[in-house]
Amino acid sequence: MTDTVQNNLKEKLKQVLAANGYKPGSQKADICEFSFLQGAISAKPELVNECPVIPLCLMSGRSILTLGN
């Protein structure tokens, strides 16, 4: 289940970044991703249990898009 949740979040994040014209890895993309993940957790707190990598990415500053590559 974790992989499915993580992959869904990655795809949605890619859509948000593309819609705003942000290139992954840029400072604006990093800020957008941080806000996106915070919003996802706020909207659905059980994501922390379903995908424990989310809080790790938030705390470390690593992009969720780079995981599994």
All heavy atoms as TSV, in Angstrom:
chain	resi	resn	atom	element	x	y	z
A	1	MET	N	N	0.828	-1.198	0.000
A	1	MET	CA	C	0.000	0.000	0.000
A	1	MET	C	C	0.866	1.252	0.000
A	1	MET	O	O	0.532	2.231	-0.632
A	1	MET	CB	C	-0.909	-0.014	1.225
A	1	MET	CG	C	-1.702	1.250	1.373
A	1	MET	SD	S	-3.406	0.862	1.340
A	1	MET	CE	C	-4.062	2.261	2.125
A	2	THR	N	N	1.987	1.196	0.687
A	2	THR	CA	C	2.859	2.358	0.773
A	2	THR	C	C	3.314	2.811	-0.613
A	2	THR	O	O	3.316	3.994	-0.913
A	2	THR	CB	C	4.086	2.054	1.650
A	2	THR	OG1	O	3.635	1.749	2.958
A	2	THR	CG2	C	5.019	3.229	1.717
A	3	ASP	N	N	3.692	1.857	-1.467
A	3	ASP	CA	C	4.163	2.214	-2.806
A	3	ASP	C	C	3.066	2.879	-3.622
A	3	ASP	O	O	3.329	3.840	-4.339
A	3	ASP	CB	C	4.685	0.982	-3.543
A	3	ASP	CG	C	6.003	0.481	-2.967
A	3	ASP	OD1	O	6.713	1.287	-2.343
A	3	ASP	OD2	O	6.302	-0.706	-3.143
A	4	THR	N	N	1.849	2.388	-3.505
A	4	THR	CA	C	0.729	2.977	-4.241
A	4	THR	C	C	0.473	4.398	-3.771
A	4	THR	O	O	0.313	5.301	-4.594
A	4	THR	CB	C	-0.546	2.120	-4.058
A	4	THR	OG1	O	-0.268	0.790	-4.462
A	4	THR	CG2	C	-1.686	2.678	-4.862
A	5	VAL	N	N	0.439	4.603	-2.472
A	5	VAL	CA	C	0.213	5.937	-1.919
A	5	VAL	C	C	1.340	6.866	-2.348
A	5	VAL	O	O	1.101	7.986	-2.800
A	5	VAL	CB	C	0.112	5.882	-0.372
A	5	VAL	CG1	C	0.069	7.276	0.216
A	5	VAL	CG2	C	-1.105	5.088	0.054
A	6	GLN	N	N	2.564	6.395	-2.227
A	6	GLN	CA	C	3.722	7.210	-2.590
A	6	GLN	C	C	3.692	7.553	-4.075
A	6	GLN	O	O	3.938	8.699	-4.455
A	6	GLN	CB	C	5.003	6.469	-2.240
A	6	GLN	CG	C	6.252	7.284	-2.449
A	6	GLN	CD	C	7.500	6.553	-1.958
A	6	GLN	OE1	O	7.429	5.783	-1.002
A	6	GLN	NE2	N	8.595	6.783	-2.612
A	7	ASN	N	N	3.379	6.592	-4.920
A	7	ASN	CA	C	3.323	6.844	-6.362
A	7	ASN	C	C	2.202	7.815	-6.718
A	7	ASN	O	O	2.385	8.673	-7.588
A	7	ASN	CB	C	3.166	5.536	-7.133
A	7	ASN	CG	C	4.436	4.720	-7.122
A	7	ASN	OD1	O	5.532	5.251	-6.958
A	7	ASN	ND2	N	4.302	3.420	-7.268
A	8	ASN	N	N	1.066	7.693	-6.052
A	8	ASN	CA	C	-0.034	8.634	-6.292
A	8	ASN	C	C	0.362	10.050	-5.898
A	8	ASN	O	O	0.071	11.008	-6.624
A	8	ASN	CB	C	-1.293	8.215	-5.529
A	8	ASN	CG	C	-1.975	7.012	-6.132
A	8	ASN	OD1	O	-1.757	6.680	-7.289
A	8	ASN	ND2	N	-2.795	6.346	-5.346
A	9	LEU	N	N	1.025	10.194	-4.754
A	9	LEU	CA	C	1.486	11.509	-4.317
A	9	LEU	C	C	2.504	12.084	-5.294
A	9	LEU	O	O	2.462	13.273	-5.619
A	9	LEU	CB	C	2.092	11.434	-2.919
A	9	LEU	CG	C	1.107	11.342	-1.767
A	9	LEU	CD1	C	1.848	11.088	-0.460
A	9	LEU	CD2	C	0.282	12.605	-1.662
A	10	LYS	N	N	3.399	11.242	-5.778
A	10	LYS	CA	C	4.407	11.699	-6.737
A	10	LYS	C	C	3.739	12.225	-8.006
A	10	LYS	O	O	4.116	13.278	-8.523
A	10	LYS	CB	C	5.367	10.560	-7.105
A	10	LYS	CG	C	6.399	10.257	-6.074
A	10	LYS	CD	C	7.306	9.148	-6.601
A	10	LYS	CE	C	8.413	8.801	-5.667
A	10	LYS	NZ	N	9.309	7.776	-6.227
A	11	GLU	N	N	2.771	11.487	-8.516
A	11	GLU	CA	C	2.091	11.898	-9.747
A	11	GLU	C	C	1.333	13.204	-9.550
A	11	GLU	O	O	1.379	14.085	-10.409
A	11	GLU	CB	C	1.153	10.791	-10.244
A	11	GLU	CG	C	1.879	9.593	-10.806
A	11	GLU	CD	C	2.869	9.951	-11.909
A	11	GLU	OE1	O	2.499	10.710	-12.824
A	11	GLU	OE2	O	4.015	9.497	-11.846
A	12	LYS	N	N	0.637	13.328	-8.444
A	12	LYS	CA	C	-0.101	14.566	-8.161
A	12	LYS	C	C	0.860	15.738	-8.000
A	12	LYS	O	O	0.598	16.832	-8.491
A	12	LYS	CB	C	-0.975	14.418	-6.913
A	12	LYS	CG	C	-2.073	13.386	-7.037
A	12	LYS	CD	C	-3.067	13.785	-8.100
A	12	LYS	CE	C	-4.175	12.744	-8.169
A	12	LYS	NZ	N	-5.064	12.962	-9.294
A	13	LEU	N	N	1.974	15.512	-7.317
A	13	LEU	CA	C	2.964	16.568	-7.130
A	13	LEU	C	C	3.545	16.995	-8.477
A	13	LEU	O	O	3.710	18.195	-8.728
A	13	LEU	CB	C	4.073	16.111	-6.190
A	13	LEU	CG	C	5.217	17.103	-5.973
A	13	LEU	CD1	C	4.709	18.442	-5.428
A	13	LEU	CD2	C	6.257	16.505	-5.051
A	14	LYS	N	N	3.839	16.043	-9.339
A	14	LYS	CA	C	4.349	16.373	-10.670
A	14	LYS	C	C	3.356	17.242	-11.431
A	14	LYS	O	O	3.747	18.185	-12.123
A	14	LYS	CB	C	4.647	15.096	-11.464
A	14	LYS	CG	C	5.882	14.360	-10.995
A	14	LYS	CD	C	6.077	13.088	-11.798
A	14	LYS	CE	C	7.205	12.241	-11.264
A	14	LYS	NZ	N	7.331	10.957	-11.984
A	15	GLN	N	N	2.067	16.940	-11.301
A	15	GLN	CA	C	1.033	17.736	-11.959
A	15	GLN	C	C	1.013	19.163	-11.411
A	15	GLN	O	O	0.891	20.123	-12.172
A	15	GLN	CB	C	-0.337	17.092	-11.784
A	15	GLN	CG	C	-0.508	15.793	-12.536
A	15	GLN	CD	C	-1.833	15.107	-12.224
A	15	GLN	OE1	O	-2.652	15.629	-11.480
A	15	GLN	NE2	N	-2.024	13.927	-12.785
A	16	VAL	N	N	1.129	19.294	-10.089
A	16	VAL	CA	C	1.121	20.622	-9.458
A	16	VAL	C	C	2.341	21.422	-9.909
A	16	VAL	O	O	2.230	22.603	-10.256
A	16	VAL	CB	C	1.081	20.497	-7.914
A	16	VAL	CG1	C	1.332	21.829	-7.246
A	16	VAL	CG2	C	-0.250	19.916	-7.466
A	17	LEU	N	N	3.501	20.777	-9.913
A	17	LEU	CA	C	4.720	21.477	-10.327
A	17	LEU	C	C	4.627	21.915	-11.788
A	17	LEU	O	O	4.986	23.046	-12.133
A	17	LEU	CB	C	5.951	20.592	-10.116
A	17	LEU	CG	C	6.309	20.257	-8.674
A	17	LEU	CD1	C	7.510	19.307	-8.628
A	17	LEU	CD2	C	6.582	21.492	-7.856
A	18	ALA	N	N	4.128	21.030	-12.643
A	18	ALA	CA	C	3.991	21.360	-14.067
A	18	ALA	C	C	2.986	22.489	-14.275
A	18	ALA	O	O	3.212	23.391	-15.086
A	18	ALA	CB	C	3.575	20.122	-14.854
A	19	ALA	N	N	1.894	22.461	-13.534
A	19	ALA	CA	C	0.864	23.488	-13.677
A	19	ALA	C	C	1.395	24.865	-13.281
A	19	ALA	O	O	0.935	25.885	-13.806
A	19	ALA	CB	C	-0.356	23.130	-12.830
A	20	ASN	N	N	2.361	24.888	-12.360
A	20	ASN	CA	C	2.944	26.147	-11.913
A	20	ASN	C	C	4.218	26.512	-12.666
A	20	ASN	O	O	4.792	27.575	-12.426
A	20	ASN	CB	C	3.236	26.087	-10.410
A	20	ASN	CG	C	1.976	26.172	-9.594
A	20	ASN	OD1	O	1.322	27.202	-9.574
A	20	ASN	ND2	N	1.625	25.077	-8.946
A	21	GLY	N	N	4.657	25.631	-13.547
A	21	GLY	CA	C	5.868	25.894	-14.317
A	21	GLY	C	C	7.152	25.756	-13.528
A	21	GLY	O	O	8.168	26.354	-13.883
A	22	TYR	N	N	7.126	24.963	-12.450
A	22	TYR	CA	C	8.309	24.762	-11.615
A	22	TYR	C	C	9.057	23.516	-12.069
A	22	TYR	O	O	8.456	22.473	-12.314
A	22	TYR	CB	C	7.936	24.590	-10.150
A	22	TYR	CG	C	7.237	25.764	-9.516
A	22	TYR	CD1	C	6.354	25.576	-8.472
A	22	TYR	CD2	C	7.454	27.063	-9.947
A	22	TYR	CE1	C	5.708	26.645	-7.866
A	22	TYR	CE2	C	6.810	28.138	-9.355
A	22	TYR	CZ	C	5.938	27.916	-8.314
A	22	TYR	OH	O	5.302	28.976	-7.731
A	23	LYS	N	N	10.371	23.631	-12.154
A	23	LYS	CA	C	11.200	22.483	-12.501
A	23	LYS	C	C	11.613	21.778	-11.218
A	23	LYS	O	O	12.062	22.435	-10.274
A	23	LYS	CB	C	12.443	22.933	-13.265
A	23	LYS	CG	C	12.122	23.500	-14.624
A	23	LYS	CD	C	13.374	23.859	-15.377
A	23	LYS	CE	C	12.956	24.440	-16.730
A	23	LYS	NZ	N	14.104	24.765	-17.556
A	24	PRO	N	N	11.437	20.447	-11.157
A	24	PRO	CA	C	11.843	19.711	-9.956
A	24	PRO	C	C	13.300	20.023	-9.590
A	24	PRO	O	O	14.166	20.087	-10.450
A	24	PRO	CB	C	11.672	18.252	-10.351
A	24	PRO	CG	C	10.612	18.280	-11.408
A	24	PRO	CD	C	10.857	19.557	-12.165
A	25	GLY	N	N	13.516	20.250	-8.311
A	25	GLY	CA	C	14.846	20.560	-7.821
A	25	GLY	C	C	15.099	22.046	-7.628
A	25	GLY	O	O	16.049	22.428	-6.958
A	26	SER	N	N	14.233	22.883	-8.212
A	26	SER	CA	C	14.404	24.328	-8.028
A	26	SER	C	C	13.894	24.726	-6.647
A	26	SER	O	O	13.159	23.990	-5.990
A	26	SER	CB	C	13.651	25.102	-9.109
A	26	SER	OG	O	12.252	24.972	-8.943
A	27	GLN	N	N	14.290	25.906	-6.208
A	27	GLN	CA	C	13.879	26.374	-4.889
A	27	GLN	C	C	12.358	26.518	-4.813
A	27	GLN	O	O	11.742	26.125	-3.815
A	27	GLN	CB	C	14.545	27.700	-4.551
A	27	GLN	CG	C	14.234	28.181	-3.142
A	27	GLN	CD	C	14.949	29.474	-2.785
A	27	GLN	OE1	O	15.568	30.106	-3.627
A	27	GLN	NE2	N	14.871	29.861	-1.534
A	28	LYS	N	N	11.745	27.039	-5.870
A	28	LYS	CA	C	10.290	27.192	-5.873
A	28	LYS	C	C	9.590	25.837	-5.842
A	28	LYS	O	O	8.571	25.675	-5.178
A	28	LYS	CB	C	9.837	27.991	-7.093
A	28	LYS	CG	C	10.171	29.456	-6.989
A	28	LYS	CD	C	9.612	30.223	-8.165
A	28	LYS	CE	C	9.909	31.703	-8.012
A	28	LYS	NZ	N	9.337	32.497	-9.096
A	29	ALA	N	N	10.160	24.863	-6.549
A	29	ALA	CA	C	9.587	23.517	-6.538
A	29	ALA	C	C	9.700	22.890	-5.157
A	29	ALA	O	O	8.778	22.211	-4.696
A	29	ALA	CB	C	10.268	22.636	-7.575
A	30	ASP	N	N	10.814	23.127	-4.480
A	30	ASP	CA	C	11.005	22.587	-3.129
A	30	ASP	C	C	9.981	23.173	-2.157
A	30	ASP	O	O	9.404	22.451	-1.339
A	30	ASP	CB	C	12.417	22.869	-2.624
A	30	ASP	CG	C	13.483	22.090	-3.380
A	30	ASP	OD1	O	13.134	21.131	-4.092
A	30	ASP	OD2	O	14.665	22.462	-3.259
A	31	ILE	N	N	9.765	24.475	-2.256
A	31	ILE	CA	C	8.774	25.128	-1.394
A	31	ILE	C	C	7.378	24.598	-1.702
A	31	ILE	O	O	6.592	24.311	-0.792
A	31	ILE	CB	C	8.840	26.658	-1.555
A	31	ILE	CG1	C	10.171	27.179	-1.015
A	31	ILE	CG2	C	7.665	27.342	-0.869
A	31	ILE	CD1	C	10.481	28.612	-1.390
A	32	CYS	N	N	7.090	24.450	-2.985
A	32	CYS	CA	C	5.785	23.934	-3.403
A	32	CYS	C	C	5.580	22.503	-2.887
A	32	CYS	O	O	4.512	22.166	-2.389
A	32	CYS	CB	C	5.686	23.979	-4.923
A	32	CYS	SG	S	4.106	23.451	-5.592
A	33	GLU	N	N	6.609	21.681	-3.003
A	33	GLU	CA	C	6.512	20.296	-2.537
A	33	GLU	C	C	6.295	20.240	-1.029
A	33	GLU	O	O	5.472	19.454	-0.549
A	33	GLU	CB	C	7.766	19.507	-2.898
A	33	GLU	CG	C	7.722	18.079	-2.403
A	33	GLU	CD	C	8.902	17.240	-2.830
A	33	GLU	OE1	O	9.727	17.696	-3.641
A	33	GLU	OE2	O	8.993	16.101	-2.351
A	34	PHE	N	N	7.016	21.060	-0.288
A	34	PHE	CA	C	6.861	21.102	1.164
A	34	PHE	C	C	5.413	21.441	1.523
A	34	PHE	O	O	4.793	20.756	2.339
A	34	PHE	CB	C	7.824	22.139	1.754
A	34	PHE	CG	C	7.854	22.162	3.251
A	34	PHE	CD1	C	8.587	21.232	3.956
A	34	PHE	CD2	C	7.147	23.120	3.953
A	34	PHE	CE1	C	8.625	21.254	5.346
A	34	PHE	CE2	C	7.177	23.153	5.342
A	34	PHE	CZ	C	7.914	22.224	6.033
A	35	SER	N	N	4.863	22.454	0.874
A	35	SER	CA	C	3.476	22.851	1.135
A	35	SER	C	C	2.501	21.768	0.708
A	35	SER	O	O	1.506	21.505	1.383
A	35	SER	CB	C	3.156	24.152	0.398
A	35	SER	OG	O	3.970	25.190	0.861
A	36	PHE	N	N	2.787	21.135	-0.426
A	36	PHE	CA	C	1.937	20.059	-0.943
A	36	PHE	C	C	1.866	18.903	0.056
A	36	PHE	O	O	0.779	18.403	0.371
A	36	PHE	CB	C	2.492	19.575	-2.289
A	36	PHE	CG	C	1.775	18.394	-2.871
A	36	PHE	CD1	C	0.612	18.562	-3.611
A	36	PHE	CD2	C	2.269	17.107	-2.700
A	36	PHE	CE1	C	-0.045	17.466	-4.154
A	36	PHE	CE2	C	1.622	16.008	-3.241
A	36	PHE	CZ	C	0.453	16.193	-3.972
A	37	LEU	N	N	3.022	18.484	0.562
A	37	LEU	CA	C	3.049	17.359	1.505
A	37	LEU	C	C	2.403	17.728	2.841
A	37	LEU	O	O	1.693	16.913	3.435
A	37	LEU	CB	C	4.483	16.872	1.713
A	37	LEU	CG	C	5.136	16.208	0.499
A	37	LEU	CD1	C	6.582	15.845	0.800
A	37	LEU	CD2	C	4.355	14.989	0.049
A	38	GLN	N	N	2.627	18.950	3.302
A	38	GLN	CA	C	1.959	19.402	4.523
A	38	GLN	C	C	0.448	19.393	4.337
A	38	GLN	O	O	-0.296	18.974	5.224
A	38	GLN	CB	C	2.412	20.807	4.903
A	38	GLN	CG	C	3.737	20.863	5.579
A	38	GLN	CD	C	4.061	22.266	6.045
A	38	GLN	OE1	O	3.803	23.246	5.349
A	38	GLN	NE2	N	4.636	22.367	7.222
A	39	GLY	N	N	-0.003	19.863	3.202
A	39	GLY	CA	C	-1.435	19.882	2.919
A	39	GLY	C	C	-2.017	18.484	2.835
A	39	GLY	O	O	-3.117	18.229	3.319
A	40	ALA	N	N	-1.275	17.573	2.226
A	40	ALA	CA	C	-1.742	16.189	2.116
A	40	ALA	C	C	-1.903	15.557	3.490
A	40	ALA	O	O	-2.905	14.887	3.767
A	40	ALA	CB	C	-0.767	15.370	1.268
A	41	ILE	N	N	-0.935	15.813	4.376
A	41	ILE	CA	C	-1.008	15.259	5.731
A	41	ILE	C	C	-2.140	15.912	6.527
A	41	ILE	O	O	-2.826	15.250	7.299
A	41	ILE	CB	C	0.340	15.414	6.460
A	41	ILE	CG1	C	1.367	14.472	5.842
A	41	ILE	CG2	C	0.203	15.133	7.945
A	41	ILE	CD1	C	2.760	14.649	6.392
A	42	SER	N	N	-2.330	17.204	6.328
A	42	SER	CA	C	-3.406	17.901	7.042
A	42	SER	C	C	-4.775	17.404	6.591
A	42	SER	O	O	-5.682	17.243	7.399
A	42	SER	CB	C	-3.324	19.409	6.807
A	42	SER	OG	O	-2.139	19.914	7.355
A	43	ALA	N	N	-4.905	17.165	5.300
A	43	ALA	CA	C	-6.181	16.703	4.758
A	43	ALA	C	C	-6.459	15.246	5.111
A	43	ALA	O	O	-7.606	14.862	5.308
A	43	ALA	CB	C	-6.192	16.870	3.242
A	44	LYS	N	N	-5.401	14.447	5.193
A	44	LYS	CA	C	-5.564	13.018	5.454
A	44	LYS	C	C	-4.439	12.556	6.384
A	44	LYS	O	O	-3.424	12.033	5.930
A	44	LYS	CB	C	-5.529	12.257	4.120
A	44	LYS	CG	C	-5.926	10.817	4.230
A	44	LYS	CD	C	-5.977	10.156	2.862
A	44	LYS	CE	C	-6.316	8.693	3.030
A	44	LYS	NZ	N	-6.181	7.956	1.783
A	45	PRO	N	N	-4.613	12.757	7.704
A	45	PRO	CA	C	-3.549	12.430	8.665
A	45	PRO	C	C	-3.081	10.978	8.633
A	45	PRO	O	O	-1.941	10.690	8.988
A	45	PRO	CB	C	-4.167	12.767	10.021
A	45	PRO	CG	C	-5.265	13.735	9.723
A	45	PRO	CD	C	-5.761	13.371	8.346
A	46	GLU	N	N	-3.918	10.075	8.190
A	46	GLU	CA	C	-3.517	8.662	8.153
A	46	GLU	C	C	-2.420	8.399	7.124
A	46	GLU	O	O	-1.819	7.326	7.103
A	46	GLU	CB	C	-4.716	7.740	7.921
A	46	GLU	CG	C	-5.505	7.999	6.672
A	46	GLU	CD	C	-6.646	8.996	6.854
A	46	GLU	OE1	O	-6.699	9.716	7.852
A	46	GLU	OE2	O	-7.485	9.054	5.954
A	47	LEU	N	N	-2.120	9.377	6.267
A	47	LEU	CA	C	-1.015	9.226	5.319
A	47	LEU	C	C	0.311	9.012	6.024
A	47	LEU	O	O	1.202	8.356	5.490
A	47	LEU	CB	C	-0.908	10.457	4.411
A	47	LEU	CG	C	-1.893	10.561	3.268
A	47	LEU	CD1	C	-1.697	11.879	2.528
A	47	LEU	CD2	C	-1.758	9.402	2.314
A	48	VAL	N	N	0.450	9.562	7.228
A	48	VAL	CA	C	1.691	9.395	7.983
A	48	VAL	C	C	1.928	7.914	8.267
A	48	VAL	O	O	3.056	7.432	8.177
A	48	VAL	CB	C	1.657	10.212	9.290
A	48	VAL	CG1	C	2.870	9.925	10.153
A	48	VAL	CG2	C	1.558	11.692	8.979
A	49	ASN	N	N	0.870	7.180	8.574
A	49	ASN	CA	C	1.000	5.740	8.832
A	49	ASN	C	C	1.086	4.944	7.541
A	49	ASN	O	O	1.798	3.952	7.472
A	49	ASN	CB	C	-0.173	5.236	9.669
A	49	ASN	CG	C	-0.150	5.785	11.076
A	49	ASN	OD1	O	0.909	6.047	11.622
A	49	ASN	ND2	N	-1.314	5.983	11.655
A	50	GLU	N	N	0.350	5.388	6.519
A	50	GLU	CA	C	0.331	4.659	5.247
A	50	GLU	C	C	1.634	4.850	4.472
A	50	GLU	O	O	2.038	3.972	3.723
A	50	GLU	CB	C	-0.839	5.128	4.385
A	50	GLU	CG	C	-2.198	4.764	4.946
A	50	GLU	CD	C	-3.347	5.354	4.150
A	50	GLU	OE1	O	-3.117	5.899	3.063
A	50	GLU	OE2	O	-4.489	5.259	4.631
A	51	CYS	N	N	2.253	5.994	4.622
A	51	CYS	CA	C	3.471	6.312	3.883
A	51	CYS	C	C	4.439	7.059	4.805
A	51	CYS	O	O	4.538	8.289	4.740
A	51	CYS	CB	C	3.112	7.140	2.648
A	51	CYS	SG	S	4.452	7.343	1.495
A	52	PRO	N	N	5.152	6.333	5.662
A	52	PRO	CA	C	6.014	6.980	6.652
A	52	PRO	C	C	7.158	7.793	6.060
A	52	PRO	O	O	7.814	8.550	6.760
A	52	PRO	CB	C	6.541	5.816	7.493
A	52	PRO	CG	C	6.267	4.592	6.728
A	52	PRO	CD	C	5.164	4.885	5.767
A	53	VAL	N	N	7.385	7.685	4.770
A	53	VAL	CA	C	8.458	8.450	4.138
A	53	VAL	C	C	8.086	9.930	4.020
A	53	VAL	O	O	8.976	10.780	3.909
A	53	VAL	CB	C	8.809	7.835	2.760
A	53	VAL	CG1	C	7.762	8.167	1.730
A	53	VAL	CG2	C	10.162	8.277	2.304
A	54	ILE	N	N	6.807	10.267	4.093
A	54	ILE	CA	C	6.381	11.659	3.962
A	54	ILE	C	C	6.977	12.537	5.068
A	54	ILE	O	O	7.617	13.542	4.762
A	54	ILE	CB	C	4.847	11.783	3.914
A	54	ILE	CG1	C	4.308	11.119	2.651
A	54	ILE	CG2	C	4.413	13.241	3.953
A	54	ILE	CD1	C	2.791	11.014	2.607
A	55	PRO	N	N	6.795	12.189	6.345
A	55	PRO	CA	C	7.402	13.040	7.374
A	55	PRO	C	C	8.929	13.065	7.292
A	55	PRO	O	O	9.550	14.081	7.588
A	55	PRO	CB	C	6.935	12.450	8.698
A	55	PRO	CG	C	6.081	11.296	8.386
A	55	PRO	CD	C	5.971	11.143	6.922
A	56	LEU	N	N	9.524	11.964	6.858
A	56	LEU	CA	C	10.980	11.937	6.703
A	56	LEU	C	C	11.428	12.931	5.632
A	56	LEU	O	O	12.423	13.629	5.792
A	56	LEU	CB	C	11.465	10.529	6.351
A	56	LEU	CG	C	11.272	9.479	7.433
A	56	LEU	CD1	C	11.655	8.099	6.918
A	56	LEU	CD2	C	12.082	9.828	8.651
A	57	CYS	N	N	10.691	12.995	4.537
A	57	CYS	CA	C	11.010	13.961	3.481
A	57	CYS	C	C	10.817	15.387	3.981
A	57	CYS	O	O	11.635	16.264	3.681
A	57	CYS	CB	C	10.139	13.717	2.251
A	57	CYS	SG	S	10.602	12.248	1.323
A	58	LEU	N	N	9.762	15.612	4.729
A	58	LEU	CA	C	9.517	16.954	5.254
A	58	LEU	C	C	10.634	17.394	6.196
A	58	LEU	O	O	11.085	18.538	6.156
A	58	LEU	CB	C	8.176	17.009	5.980
A	58	LEU	CG	C	6.928	16.990	5.098
A	58	LEU	CD1	C	5.677	16.827	5.948
A	58	LEU	CD2	C	6.842	18.259	4.279
A	59	MET	N	N	11.089	16.480	7.045
A	59	MET	CA	C	12.115	16.835	8.029
A	59	MET	C	C	13.505	16.942	7.410
A	59	MET	O	O	14.299	17.772	7.830
A	59	MET	CB	C	12.128	15.812	9.162
A	59	MET	CG	C	10.896	15.891	10.054
A	59	MET	SD	S	10.971	14.778	11.457
A	59	MET	CE	C	10.622	13.218	10.693
A	60	SER	N	N	13.778	16.116	6.412
A	60	SER	CA	C	15.127	16.105	5.838
A	60	SER	C	C	15.297	17.082	4.688
A	60	SER	O	O	16.424	17.445	4.352
A	60	SER	CB	C	15.459	14.689	5.334
A	60	SER	OG	O	14.672	14.379	4.192
A	61	GLY	N	N	14.193	17.457	4.064
A	61	GLY	CA	C	14.279	18.339	2.901
A	61	GLY	C	C	14.513	17.596	1.608
A	61	GLY	O	O	14.653	18.202	0.548
A	62	ARG	N	N	14.527	16.269	1.665
A	62	ARG	CA	C	14.699	15.475	0.453
A	62	ARG	C	C	13.381	15.410	-0.300
A	62	ARG	O	O	12.311	15.289	0.293
A	62	ARG	CB	C	15.168	14.077	0.824
A	62	ARG	CG	C	15.439	13.225	-0.383
A	62	ARG	CD	C	16.136	11.955	-0.042
A	62	ARG	NE	N	16.323	11.182	-1.262
A	62	ARG	CZ	C	16.785	9.959	-1.283
A	62	ARG	NH1	N	17.120	9.370	-0.159
A	62	ARG	NH2	N	16.925	9.322	-2.417
A	63	SER	N	N	13.464	15.451	-1.596
A	63	SER	CA	C	12.254	15.408	-2.418
A	63	SER	C	C	11.700	13.996	-2.494
A	63	SER	O	O	12.449	13.030	-2.675
A	63	SER	CB	C	12.558	15.896	-3.834
A	63	SER	OG	O	11.422	15.751	-4.665
A	64	ILE	N	N	10.406	13.882	-2.400
A	64	ILE	CA	C	9.746	12.586	-2.538
A	64	ILE	C	C	9.894	12.076	-3.973
A	64	ILE	O	O	9.852	10.879	-4.221
A	64	ILE	CB	C	8.258	12.671	-2.104
A	64	ILE	CG1	C	7.691	11.269	-1.890
A	64	ILE	CG2	C	7.439	13.445	-3.104
A	64	ILE	CD1	C	6.341	11.247	-1.224
A	65	LEU	N	N	10.123	12.981	-4.902
A	65	LEU	CA	C	10.278	12.603	-6.302
A	65	LEU	C	C	11.571	11.833	-6.550
A	65	LEU	O	O	11.670	11.094	-7.529
A	65	LEU	CB	C	10.224	13.836	-7.202
A	65	LEU	CG	C	8.924	14.627	-7.186
A	65	LEU	CD1	C	9.058	15.875	-8.042
A	65	LEU	CD2	C	7.761	13.782	-7.657
A	66	THR	N	N	12.565	12.010	-5.698
A	66	THR	CA	C	13.849	11.331	-5.885
A	66	THR	C	C	13.870	9.945	-5.258
A	66	THR	O	O	14.814	9.181	-5.517
A	66	THR	CB	C	15.018	12.158	-5.295
A	66	THR	OG1	O	14.814	12.280	-3.884
A	66	THR	CG2	C	15.115	13.522	-5.945
A	67	LEU	N	N	12.880	9.620	-4.481
A	67	LEU	CA	C	12.858	8.313	-3.821
A	67	LEU	C	C	12.508	7.220	-4.803
A	67	LEU	O	O	11.600	7.362	-5.612
A	67	LEU	CB	C	11.854	8.322	-2.664
A	67	LEU	CG	C	12.108	9.352	-1.586
A	67	LEU	CD1	C	11.002	9.285	-0.552
A	67	LEU	CD2	C	13.452	9.151	-0.947
A	68	GLY	N	N	13.217	6.118	-4.732
A	68	GLY	CA	C	12.929	4.983	-5.590
A	68	GLY	C	C	13.510	5.114	-6.974
A	68	GLY	O	O	13.250	4.297	-7.847
A	69	ASN	N	N	14.314	6.136	-7.210
A	69	ASN	CA	C	14.944	6.306	-8.536
A	69	ASN	C	C	16.332	5.730	-8.525
A	69	ASN	O	O	17.043	5.722	-7.624
A	69	ASN	CB	C	15.015	7.783	-8.932
A	69	ASN	CG	C	13.633	8.356	-9.178
A	69	ASN	OD1	O	12.693	7.658	-9.412
A	69	ASN	ND2	N	13.556	9.665	-9.102
